[in-house]
């Protein structure tokens, strides 16, 4: 059981930005946790997808995604883009942001790294994709310690002003 959460870094966007990055992550903790409150500027859509790059890499990833919205529940397996497909986009209800958490255990280990994430988005409408919830489990098949995490829109869009991200180091004692 984790005993301490220590804030390593935080980001609050003052303008629209293509990505949120945490670099030079110290190797002094056991696990990492990132909490995001984000919104995309993707035009003509209520949802976008959030992508994660580890140490600048978009390879050696595989995962399972379980998700649902107001009219469907589904799952998929992926060996390429690992993302959370519930990032609130520009035509969703104004001033709403997705809430997403990403957890990585043993991030400095020489073993492959496992991640889990969950998140929700909201759109106050009767549209089929008006609300979204999802959970992911995935593996980064690389033995390198994690030193950087970069979050982007999987569709090439940007995060809007006031999006936030917090990186915590977790120590087990």
Residue pairs with C-beta under 8 A, 6 or more apart in sequence:
1 172
2 30
2 31
2 170
2 171
2 172
3 171
3 172
3 173
4 170
4 171
4 173
5 33
5 168
5 169
5 170
6 29
6 168
6 169
6 170
6 171
7 166
7 167
7 168
8 22
8 25
8 26
8 29
8 167
8 168
8 169
9 22
9 166
9 167
10 164
10 165
10 166
10 167
11 20
11 22
11 164
11 165
11 166
12 162
12 163
12 164
13 20
13 159
13 160
13 161
13 162
13 163
13 164
14 161
15 161
16 41
16 158
16 159
16 160
16 161
17 158
17 159
17 163
18 152
18 153
18 158
18 159
19 150
19 151
19 152
19 159
20 36
20 38
20 150
20 151
20 152
20 159
20 163
20 165
21 148
21 149
21 150
21 151
22 34
22 148
22 149
22 150
22 165
22 167
23 147
23 148
24 147
24 148
25 32
25 107
25 146
25 147
25 148
25 149
25 167
25 169
26 169
27 108
27 145
27 147
28 169
29 107
29 108
29 169
29 170
29 171
30 105
30 106
30 107
30 170
30 171
30 172
31 103
31 104
31 105
31 106
31 107
31 169
31 170
31 172
32 103
32 104
32 107
32 146
32 149
32 167
32 168
32 169
32 170
33 101
33 102
33 103
33 104
33 167
33 168
33 170
34 101
34 102
34 149
34 151
34 165
34 166
34 167
34 168
35 99
35 100
35 101
35 165
35 166
35 168
36 50
36 98
36 99
36 100
36 101
36 102
36 119
36 151
36 163
36 164
36 165
36 166
37 97
37 98
37 99
37 100
37 163
37 164
37 165
38 50
38 87
38 88
38 97
38 98
38 100
38 151
38 159
38 163
38 164
38 165
39 87
39 88
39 89
39 92
39 96
39 97
39 98
39 159
39 160
39 162
39 163
40 48
40 87
40 88
40 89
40 90
40 153
40 155
40 157
40 158
40 159
40 160
41 89
41 90
41 157
41 158
41 159
41 160
42 48
42 87
42 89
42 90
42 153
42 155
42 157
43 89
43 90
43 91
43 157
44 90
44 91
45 89
45 90
45 91
46 88
46 89
46 91
46 92
46 123
46 125
46 127
46 129
46 130
47 85
47 86
47 87
47 88
47 89
47 92
47 121
47 123
47 129
47 132
48 85
48 87
48 88
48 89
48 153
48 154
48 155
48 157
49 81
49 83
49 84
49 85
49 86
49 87
49 153
49 154
49 155
50 83
50 84
50 85
50 86
50 87
50 98
50 100
50 119
50 151
50 152
50 153
50 154
51 58
51 81
51 82
51 83
51 151
51 152
51 153
51 154
52 82
52 83
52 102
52 115
52 149
52 150
52 151
52 152
53 149
53 150
53 151
53 152
54 61
54 113
54 140
54 142
54 146
54 148
54 149
55 142
55 144
55 146
55 147
55 148
56 148
56 150
57 140
57 142
58 80
58 81
60 140
60 141
60 142
61 78
61 79
61 80
61 81
61 82
61 138
61 139
61 140
61 141
62 77
62 78
62 79
62 82
62 138
62 139
62 141
63 77
63 78
63 82
63 115
63 136
63 137
63 138
63 139
64 75
64 76
64 77
64 78
64 136
64 137
64 138
65 75
65 76
65 77
65 78
65 83
65 84
65 85
65 134
65 135
65 136
66 73
66 74
66 75
66 134
66 135
66 136
67 73
67 74
67 75
67 85
67 86
67 132
67 133
67 134
67 135
68 74
68 132
68 133
68 134
69 128
69 129
69 130
69 131
69 132
69 133
70 127
70 128
70 129
70 130
70 131
71 128
72 128
78 138
81 154
82 115
82 136
82 138
83 136
83 154
84 98
84 100
84 117
84 119
84 134
84 136
85 132
85 134
85 154
86 98
86 100
86 119
86 120
86 121
86 132
86 133
86 134
87 98
87 100
87 121
87 153
88 96
88 97
88 98
88 121
88 122
88 123
89 157
92 121
92 122
92 123
93 122
93 123
93 124
93 125
96 121
96 122
96 123
96 124
97 162
97 163
98 119
98 120
98 121
99 119
99 120
100 117
100 118
100 119
101 117
101 118
101 119
102 115
102 116
102 117
102 149
103 115
103 116
103 117
104 113
104 114
104 115
104 146
105 113
105 114
106 113
106 114
107 113
107 145
107 146
108 145
108 146
109 145
110 143
110 145
111 143
112 139
112 140
112 141
112 142
112 143
113 139
113 140
113 142
113 146
114 137
114 138
114 139
114 140
115 136
115 137
115 138
115 139
115 140
116 135
116 136
116 137
116 138
117 135
117 136
118 133
118 134
118 135
118 136
119 133
119 134
120 131
120 132
120 133
120 134
121 131
121 132
121 133
122 130
122 131
123 129
123 130
123 131
124 130
140 146
149 167
151 159
151 165
153 159
